[in-house]
């Protein structure tokens, strides 16, 4: 009896020690996740993404879904409200945290509407990421704004249409959601499908730190130390005679070429030099001294570019579309190359551009 009792006590003690150990491990793991989240963009309390509205005291409904945790919860309907609409202004200084993604509504989310009006289903684990990383405009917005207008006539009614930021989901879905402006008569790549083990947002990005799991890329792309050096298509898309770099270099080559073409067209056709400031809304400004760059005193709202023609607006929209997804080379390189090439081809109808060495995928 005493031996049996002692054995039961020892078993109980071992079980308690195991539970305590498991709890300690869980606490340590939770601490790691919190630290990773706090160091990442979603948990950055000081980021303009969550402090831009501090002076007004609330995040407006149009912005709340992605710029305040209560707004995101409201958008998903996790608070009992109607899904896919924000019903009220949301709290400031409230980054996207645990309660944003770890709700029944978030876990059940599978279909997400895009700015084009297209709803994409079957998103699974990528659905909550897709809500905010799809932009605020689509190529359809550009079509509507320019419809019926002379392609090369400056119109005071046209303004730059900013796709917004972090548009990875729109780039990945390609022609399915028409995130970029797609020129009539051209075929465009649809959703970019990678290998099954790297085909969702969270299979490539740590969901808490958002860090790219570069090590998993190297399993297949051996001998490449920088993911920007990876390429599976080997044509010279930007016409510089180099094909030993990654597809990222080809995209950046066309992107830089498009910017120069935009500047030439603006000066020669719109008769108003233009420049781009990557971190300053609304991004395109009058290049008052025509020196090819936008200085601090030029990057101000009163100096925003206003000499838009439909042709120029379409090209500038696509320039921004690619600029706002630094990971386009992995999310959908073919779609990025296509919208850049077609923008250049359109501008070449009015300015001198040698496209002979370029290739459209």
Secondary structure, 3 states (H helix, E strand, C coil): CHHHHHHHHHHHHHHHHHHHHHHHHHHHHHHHHHHHHHCCHHHCCCCHHHHCCCCCCCECHHHHHHHCHHHHHHHHCCCCCCCCCCCCCECCCCCCCHHHHCCHHHHHCCCEECCCCCEECCCHHHHHHHHHCCCCCCHHHHHHHHCCCCCCCCCCCCCCCCCCCCCHHHHHHHHHCCCCCCCCCCCCCCCCCCCHHHCCHHHHECCCCCCECHHHHHHHCCCCCCHHHCCCCCCCCCCCCCCCCCHHHHHHHHHHHHHHHHHHHHHHCCCCCEEECCCCCCCEEECCCCCCCCCCCCCCHHHECCCCCHHHHHHHHHHHHHHCCCCHHHHCHHHHHHHHHHHHHHHCCCCCCCCCCCCCC
